[in-house]
Structures are given as structure tokens and as C-alpha cells.
Amino acid sequence: MRKVRDFDAELKALGDRAKQLRVRKIQQFGELIEATGADALEPDLLAGALLAAVAEKEGTTTKAWTARGAQFFRETSRKSSRRARGISESGKAAAGGAEPA
């Protein structure tokens, strides 16, 4: 005998998942704006720059922006991994934290 599917529950679960993804995307955009220092810009300037980037059709310009963005993420990743290694090697995190149970 076949199991009866609850389509309403499945649709609700999919809707909830989509909402979570939208919230996470917005949060990540905010974190990106802070990480790049763009939070210091006026909102009108930031919006104008983003609109210009969306409207840009020249391939060489967008390729240069893409390369610069990729470099930013590589450097950021390298810095965060160095910080994590430095903390674990120096023992500061272990000494300052609570003892595991």
C-alpha cells in the first residue's frame, strides 16, 4: 500500500526553507558590506554604485571587478585562517575558555 503524501505540509516546509535562505542571503550581504568597508559610504552612493555594476555590460570591466573580488575573498580567508591558527598555537583560547566536561 502506498504512503499518502501530505502536500500541504511539504509546501509549507519548502516555503519555510525558502524564507530561511532569503534571510541568510540578506544577512550575508550585510556582512559583505561591512567586510569591504562599504558601510562607511552614504546609502545613496552605495546604491548608485551597485546599480552601475548591474548595468555594466563591458566584459573587461566586469572581469576586472570579478578578479578584484576573488582576491579580496582569498586575502580575507587567509587572514582568518592565520588568526585561528595563531590562537590555537599560542594557547590563549584554551587558557581563557572553560574546561570541557
Stockholm file with secondary structure:
# STOCKHOLM 1.0

chainA/1-101         MRKVRDFDAELKALGDRAKQLRVRKIQQFGELIEATGADALEPDLLAGALLAAVAEKEGTTTKAWTARGAQFFRETSRKSSRRARGISESGKAAAGGAEPA
#=GR chainA/1-101 SS CCCCCCHHHHHHHHHHHHHHHHHHHHHHHHHHHHHHTGGGSCHHHHHHHHHHHHHCCCHHHHHHHHHHHHHHHHHHHHHHHHHHHHHHHHTHHHHHSCCCC
#=GC SS_cons         CCCCCCHHHHHHHHHHHHHHHHHHHHHHHHHHHHHHTGGGSCHHHHHHHHHHHHHCCCHHHHHHHHHHHHHHHHHHHHHHHHHHHHHHHHTHHHHHSCCCC
//
